[in-house]
Amino acid sequence: MTGSKEFFELRAARWEQTCYPPEVRARLEAFLPQFDVAPGEWVLDVGTGPGVLIPYVRRLLGPAGRILAFDLAQAMTVEAAKKCAAPWGMALQADVHAIPFRSGAFDRVLCFAAFPHFKDPPQALREMARVLKPKGKLVIAHLLGREELARHHATHQEVRQDVLPDAQTMTFLITAAGFHVQTLIDEPGRYLLKAARR
């Protein structure tokens, strides 16, 4: 993260209450089918925060699926771990720039509401590609479009420089990391990038 770790540590306990009231949760639940999570997959939730995605993804995975999640902020990991229990899941503190899982371990990597906070996006993307199986899928998503997200982050000094790259830059970064971009939607209320590892 770009110097904003403390920002998230301090807000972890109340993050979901503040950021995911019922109307936002309804939007998230309606958005989730577009992530294409399939039963039986092994899914990595990168920058999980308090684990807001975990209960939704768990239902989609079925009994054979697994979800592993991590966040750089320890306090966020504590919250996520409450939603993630063995044998079907695990939450831990880790850095996206050095993901502590073996290469080719996952069918799908989800990066929800986290990408702008990574200090080295090319390295983060290389690591996400590394832990995916060949043809594995990456999803980067937000409940705000790129410009909306920039305005939102601008209201907080600690994260005001944490923005999504423009479409051309993002496509370049994704391609350079070893992915093929399949979908890139940037519109009010929704940002969705889907890519497959080459």
C-alpha positions in Angstrom: 0.0 0.0 0.0 1.1 3.5 -0.6 1.9 4.6 2.9 -1.8 4.1 3.9 -1.4 0.9 6.0 -2.1 2.8 9.2 -5.2 4.4 7.7 -6.7 0.9 7.3 -5.4 -0.5 10.6 -7.2 2.3 12.5 -10.5 1.8 10.6 -10.7 -2.0 10.3 -13.1 -2.7 13.2 -15.8 -0.4 11.8 -15.0 -0.6 8.1 -17.9 -2.8 7.0 -20.4 -0.8 9.1 -19.1 2.4 7.5 -18.5 1.4 4.0 -21.0 -1.4 3.4 -24.5 -0.4 4.6 -27.4 -2.5 3.3 -27.8 -0.6 0.1 -24.1 -1.0 -0.8 -24.2 -4.7 0.1 -27.2 -5.1 -2.2 -25.2 -3.6 -5.0 -22.2 -5.8 -4.2 -24.4 -9.0 -4.2 -25.8 -8.0 -7.6 -22.3 -7.3 -9.0 -20.8 -10.6 -7.8 -22.1 -12.9 -10.5 -20.0 -10.9 -13.0 -16.8 -12.2 -11.2 -17.7 -15.7 -12.7 -16.7 -17.6 -9.6 -17.5 -21.3 -10.2 -18.1 -24.2 -7.8 -15.0 -26.1 -6.8 -12.5 -23.3 -7.6 -9.6 -22.3 -5.5 -9.9 -18.5 -5.1 -7.4 -16.0 -3.7 -8.9 -12.8 -2.3 -6.1 -10.2 -2.6 -6.4 -7.1 -0.3 -9.4 -8.6 1.4 -9.8 -5.9 3.9 -12.3 -7.1 6.6 -13.3 -10.0 4.2 -16.4 -8.5 2.8 -16.4 -10.8 -0.2 -15.7 -14.0 1.7 -19.3 -15.0 2.7 -20.6 -14.3 -0.9 -17.8 -16.2 -2.6 -18.0 -19.1 -0.2 -21.6 -19.7 -1.2 -20.6 -19.7 -4.9 -17.7 -22.1 -4.4 -19.7 -25.0 -2.8 -18.2 -27.7 -0.6 -15.2 -28.5 -2.9 -14.1 -24.9 -3.3 -11.6 -23.0 -1.2 -11.0 -19.3 -0.5 -7.8 -17.9 0.9 -7.6 -14.2 1.7 -5.0 -11.8 2.8 -4.4 -8.1 3.6 -1.4 -6.0 4.5 -3.2 -4.5 7.5 -3.2 -6.9 10.5 -6.4 -5.4 11.9 -8.2 -6.1 8.6 -6.9 -9.7 8.7 -8.4 -10.2 12.1 -11.8 -9.1 10.9 -11.5 -11.3 7.7 -10.5 -14.3 9.7 -13.9 -14.2 11.5 -15.5 -15.1 8.2 -12.9 -17.6 7.0 -12.4 -21.0 8.7 -10.6 -24.2 7.9 -10.8 -26.4 6.0 -12.5 -24.3 3.3 -10.7 -21.1 3.9 -8.0 -19.1 5.6 -7.1 -15.4 6.1 -3.7 -14.1 6.9 -1.5 -11.0 6.9 0.6 -10.7 3.7 1.9 -8.4 1.1 0.6 -8.6 -2.5 4.1 -7.8 -3.7 5.3 -11.1 -2.3 2.3 -13.4 -2.1 3.1 -16.3 0.2 1.6 -19.1 -1.9 3.1 -21.4 -4.4 3.0 -20.7 -8.2 0.0 -22.0 -10.0 -2.1 -22.6 -6.9 -5.3 -20.8 -7.8 -8.0 -20.8 -10.4 -9.1 -17.2 -9.8 -7.7 -14.1 -8.1 -10.1 -11.5 -6.9 -8.9 -8.0 -6.2 -11.9 -6.0 -4.9 -11.6 -2.4 -3.8 -7.9 -2.7 -3.3 -5.8 -2.2 -6.4 -5.2 1.6 -6.1 -3.5 1.0 -2.8 -0.7 -1.2 -4.1 2.6 0.7 -4.1 4.1 -1.2 -7.0 1.2 -2.2 -9.4 3.5 -4.0 -11.9 5.0 -6.2 -9.2 1.6 -6.9 -7.6 0.2 -8.0 -11.0 3.2 -10.2 -11.6 2.6 -11.9 -8.3 -1.1 -12.4 -9.0 -0.2 -14.0 -12.4 2.4 -16.2 -10.7 0.0 -17.8 -8.2 -2.6 -18.4 -11.0 -2.8 -21.6 -13.0 -2.3 -21.3 -16.7 -5.5 -19.8 -18.1 -6.5 -18.8 -14.5 -8.6 -15.7 -14.2 -8.0 -12.3 -12.5 -10.8 -10.0 -11.5 -10.2 -6.4 -10.4 -13.4 -4.7 -9.4 -14.9 -1.6 -7.6 -18.4 -0.4 -6.8 -17.3 3.0 -8.2 -16.0 4.0 -11.6 -12.4 5.2 -11.9 -13.2 8.9 -11.7 -15.7 8.4 -8.9 -13.1 6.5 -6.9 -10.5 9.2 -7.4 -12.9 11.8 -6.0 -13.8 9.5 -3.1 -10.1 8.9 -2.2 -9.4 12.7 -2.5 -11.5 13.2 0.6 -8.9 11.3 2.7 -5.4 12.7 2.8 -3.8 9.3 3.5 -5.2 7.7 0.3 -5.8 10.7 -2.0 -3.1 9.6 -4.4 -4.4 6.0 -4.6 -6.1 5.9 -8.0 -6.8 3.4 -10.7 -4.7 3.8 -13.9 -6.5 4.9 -17.0 -7.7 2.2 -19.4 -4.7 2.4 -21.7 -2.2 2.2 -18.8 -4.1 -0.6 -17.1 -4.2 -2.6 -20.3 -0.5 -2.2 -20.7 0.2 -3.3 -17.1 -2.1 -6.3 -17.3 -0.6 -7.4 -20.6 3.0 -6.9 -19.4 2.2 -9.1 -16.3 1.3 -12.0 -18.6 -2.5 -11.6 -18.9 -4.9 -11.2 -21.7 -7.6 -8.6 -21.0 -11.1 -10.0 -21.6 -13.3 -7.2 -20.2 -12.7 -3.7 -19.0 -15.8 -1.7 -17.9 -15.4 1.7 -16.3 -18.7 3.5 -15.7 -20.5 5.2 -12.9 -21.1 2.7 -10.1 -18.9 0.0 -11.6 -15.3 -0.8 -12.5 -14.7 -4.4 -13.7 -11.6 -5.8 -15.3 -11.4 -9.5 -16.2 -8.3 -11.0 -17.5 -6.9 -14.5 -18.2 -3.3 -15.6 -17.5 -1.6 -16.5 -20.7 
